[in-house]
Amino acid sequence: MTELSNSINISAPGKIILFGEHAVVYGRAGTEYPVSVFLHGFSFKTAVAGCIDLRTYINLFTSADGRVYLSLPDLGVERTWLMKDLLKAADKVYEIKNDDKVPPCLEAIVPVARQICGPIDDQQSGVQHLACLAFLYVLIGVTRKRRDLLAVKVTVNFKLPSCVGLGSSGAYCVCIAAALLQVSGLIPPPNVPTDGSAYTWSPIHLDVIRKWASAAESLIHGRASGLDATICTYGGVASYRHGCQIEQLEKYSVPQASPCRCTAGFFFSLPDLKVLLVNSKVERNTSRMVSLVKDRLKKFPEVIEGMFNAIDAISRDAVRILGHPDHSKNQKICTEDEHYSLQELCRINNQLLIGLGVGHPKIDQICTTLARYGIHPKMTGAGGGGSLFAFLKPNTSQTVIDMITSEVQKMGYDLWQPKLGGNGVVSHTTVPEEVRLQLNNSISPRADKKVTPTHPKTSPRQ
């Protein structure tokens, strides 16, 4: 690839559900409940989720050869479309809304995107097909609003696995939304500094990214709560209740030197937390797990609603710990008692999920192994497989971590130690080292037009 330093380079974090799985689902419109559930004091439940620094990276530059390139090497996707075909497709889309901040409705663009994308062939999985559709949805959407957009070359690299409940689709949609909105001029280049050589956008432009990404993710997952897109856009840790606004636990501190003092600042109240993350490599079936819990709710309404209430109480306790007022005084480390409480909440929540019927023997094996080291993990996501996480004490020795890693890997599982919370979507002033080598080794078209990522007081380094 040529002119790497003049490309747009954006990344977004993955996410984990910390507390509240399944319980938070109930209360949505269209969900059927036994009458007894309402008679016994039904209420909406809380979920808590946080971003993890296993990031998804997008590299974009424009090209004058009239072709759009999408490369997803981790998914085995290499697709090319003619820009003139995309412009014709955009002409077919009729929509009343003209607000640049509002993403186009799926019903208007998806049929056109499906025609361009073509049917799933024998060599293409559903995940690959949906990734292409989500990209085309955003691209056609911005092309309708900015018809002078040049063709683009896009490469996306994932540093976290897909289909295991770690927010890979949310991070992907946030990355493509941010990159395409910026290159089309629908949002400006970011000007809010973060830690390191990266910048993010003002809250008003982050909200535009979130809306477009949430719409694209709904194409992948069906009706989405918007929690994944919010976490991957803003970062940090957030709580969510159906029908309520997603609330960030962090509070803003406005730095005096910020060029956008009135609209932007840094997150600073979340304590410095690391988690242990294990992939059981058991493929999740989210719809089956949700259906199973729903059947149990119908059969044992008072029992299951009682379990939902307990899960909700766990989520609210976690919010109180993670949003503790002392953290706003720059006390970045949880106390020993707080760590103990978080571990206990994980242990209890995991047992409740097992009681709901969404456990798995391999999940039990991992929990038993980590318990020998005094670590109590819980499932994250729908259960029935997927991933588990546990909070790590700051004083956990590297020797213990190495022993755990060795034992877990010998059992055939993947393990990471990501930091919890932190930055959401950011634009990098240079190509991140995590993706530079792969980009240099890829076969890419010539970059006929430079895209300068314009950061304040910063020029791209060669």
Secondary structure, DSSP 8 states (H G I E B T S, - for coil): ---GGGSEEEEEEEEEEEE-TTGGGTT-TT----HHHHHT-----EEEEEEEEEEEEEEEEEETTSEEEEEEGGGTEEEEEEHHHHHHHHHH---S---TTS---HHHHHHHHHHHH----TT--HHHHHHHHHHHHHHHHHHHH-TT--EEEEEEEESS-SSSSS-HHHHHHHHHHHHHHHHHTSS----EE-SSSEEE--HHHHHHHHHHHHHHHHHHHSS--SHHHHHHHHBSEEEEETTS--EESS-EE--TT-TTTTT--EE--S--EEEEEEE------HHHHHHHHHHHHHHSHHHHHHHHHHHHHHHHHHHHHHT-GGGGGT--S--HHHHHHHHHHHHHHHHHHHHTT---HHHHHHHHHHHTTT---EEESS-SSSEEEEEE-TT--HHHHHHHHHHHHHTT-EEE--EES-B-SEEESS--HHHHHHHHHS------B-----BTTB----
